[in-house]
Every structure is written in structure tokens, then in C-alpha cells.
Amino acid sequence: MKQSPKRTLRSCEKDHQYYKSSDCPVCPVCESERKPLQGFLSLLSAPARRVLENKEITTLEKLAEYSEKELLALHGLGKSSIPKLLSALEKENLAFKKEYE
């Protein structure tokens, strides 16, 4: 029988208390408080949103400068994010950068 990782009680700088079983330092309470209410970043999971924000990809125009392959290579952004991003781009008549083979 596989044991689940031990969860430890932690607190963040804002004194939110939460349990984590990984080394990830992100407070889930803080993360949910800063989630955008609108725009394409609001459609994404927290890890996917953070990786785009860290790469300063916060507008659809900036997003269109990347190919799907380049985005999928970013740690935290997975295949389930691509349809959401593509839909947001298409609504503004934009697309991912074309890959040249």
C-alpha cells in the first residue's frame, strides 16, 4: 500500500495557515486571493498563471509571440492550458507563433 506524503502545517507572511505535503512555498490562500477575475490568466490554474506571469506574458499580444511548443516547455504549463489560451487568442484574432520545421 502506497503511503501519502506527510502534510505539514505552515503559515505565510500574511499569517494564513495551510497544510502542504510538498516543498512548494506558495500559500494557497494568497494564491486564490490574487487570481484575476477576468482576462485569459483567470482561465488558468495557479501554476500555469504563475509561469506566464514570471515570463512577463500577461497580455494576449505577448502570448502570441510564443508557439505552443515553447509554452509547453515551461514548467507549470500543461496541455490542458493550450485550448484555453488558443480560445482567448482567437477571440482577439490572434494565434500562437507558427513553428517552422
For each residue, the residues with C-beta under 8 A, 3 or more apart:
1:
2:
3:
4: 21
5: 21 22
6: 21
7: 19 20 21
8: 19 20 21
9: 17 18 19
10: 17 18 19 20 27
11: 15 16 17 18
12: 15 16 18 27 29 30
13:
14: 27 29 30
15: 11 12
16: 11 12 27 29 30
17: 9 10 11
18: 9 10 11 12 27 28 29
19: 7 8 9 10
20: 7 8 10 24
21: 4 5 6 7 8
22: 5
23:
24: 20
25:
26: 30 31 46 50
27: 10 12 14 16 18 30 31
28: 18 31 32 46
29: 12 14 16 18 32 33
30: 12 14 16 26 27 33 34
31: 26 27 28 34 35 46
32: 28 29 35 46
33: 29 30
34: 30 31
35: 31 32 42 46 49
36: 39 41 42 49
37: 42
38: 42
39: 36 42
40: 43 44 60 63 84 85 88
41: 36 44 49 52 53 58
42: 35 36 37 38 39
43: 40 84 85 88
44: 40 41 48 49 52 81 84 85
45: 48 49 80 81
46: 26 28 31 32 35 49 50
47: 50 51 76 77
48: 44 45 51 52 76 77 78 81
49: 35 36 41 44 45 46 52 53
50: 26 46 47 53 54 76
51: 47 48 54 55 74 75 76 77
52: 41 44 48 49 55 57 58 63 74 77
53: 41 49 50 56 57 58
54: 50 51
55: 51 52 74
56: 53 62
57: 52 53 62 63 66
58: 41 52 53 62
59: 62 63
60: 40 63 64 88 89 92 94
61: 64 65 94
62: 56 57 58 59 65
63: 40 52 57 59 60 66 85 88 89 94 96
64: 60 61 89 94 95 96 97
65: 61 62 97
66: 57 63 70 71 96 97
67: 70 71 96 97 98 99
68: 71 72 82 96 99
69: 72 73 99
70: 66 67 73 74 97
71: 66 67 68 74 77 81 82 85 96
72: 68 69 77 78 79 82
73: 69 70
74: 51 52 55 70 71 77
75: 51
76: 47 48 50 51
77: 47 48 51 52 71 72 74 81
78: 48 72 81
79: 72 82
80: 45 83 84
81: 44 45 48 71 77 78 84 85
82: 68 71 72 79 85 86
83: 80 86 87
84: 40 43 44 80 81 87 88
85: 40 43 44 63 71 81 82 88 89 96
86: 82 83 89 90 95 96
87: 83 84 90 91
88: 40 43 60 63 84 85 91 92
89: 60 63 64 85 86 92 94 95 96
90: 86 87 93 94 95
91: 87 88
92: 60 88 89
93: 90
94: 60 61 63 64 89 90
95: 64 86 89 90 98
96: 63 64 66 67 68 71 85 86 89
97: 64 65 66 67 70
98: 67 95
99: 67 68 69
100:
101:
